């Protein structure tokens, strides 16, 4: 597959523009409702499908099917990622109006980390063909482990990442709007929102370790691997706000995702030494597994409405008051020679006092005449 440099540049530019548009559309903190989330989800899926059609038309049916197979795998695995985010936000009692900013930065970090993982994976496959056995074995083990632990959930309190962050990074005890850093009494502090972002980035890396080998099982083309990942990830924020309150209904989804990982692991093993399973069959199998797991879940839980995850009765952090926010100092101090706004009045008063002292001294020298 011959992809000119300008195509790479155009795709990257489009991603940057869409991220900027999404950030601008959500520049003000507000609660994102189901309708808004559904519209944005539809937009991102439309972009992902449209790009697949472009690949199909310009590089042929085989590469088009490889893209759609990779996109479907990444999109499906991302649903599990969304549910983990919901658990994290619920545990930390993060106000809904602050969640989009964290997810935006989390997705941005996920794109960077996945690009690094994809580049590393491509280099390993090109130079060490035996690494495919490792990838296949890892996918099989991960799928088997997901089936065994299908009822287990992440416990943020036991996260080593969170413990390390709390130990080495000075933290505030309350959320201060969407701020990640604050300065109070001259001390720079991380807000709980930054701790949540770090934990979300850590989970994204863990999911990337699973998903990157999975997509390499359906295509060796780095361009397709990256674009399928990118378009699947870009819609994660909207998908979260659409599905976060429906976790209790997808009771069979984790089994379906586990079977997808096992299937692509088997496909990779067969591809190495025996025979190549056509992409059409791979795409059909993945689509069938996900469809059956989703439909079976919704049928088994029909009649149940949207329900947010319960928050702890004693959440680890609270929301700062307006008075506490007003007392904060600027995070980034100005250069020497510039006066901080909060100190201008004190400095001006000090200058006036100095002028009064000079006037009194001058008056004393002149016999008290001013």
Helices and strands as residue ranges (DSSP letters): H 5-25, H 34-59, H 61-92, H 96-127, H 131-148, G 156-158, H 160-168, E 174-175, E 181-184, E 187-190, H 192-216, H 222-234, H 236-243, G 244-249, H 253-273, H 279-300, E 318-319, H 322-326, H 341-365
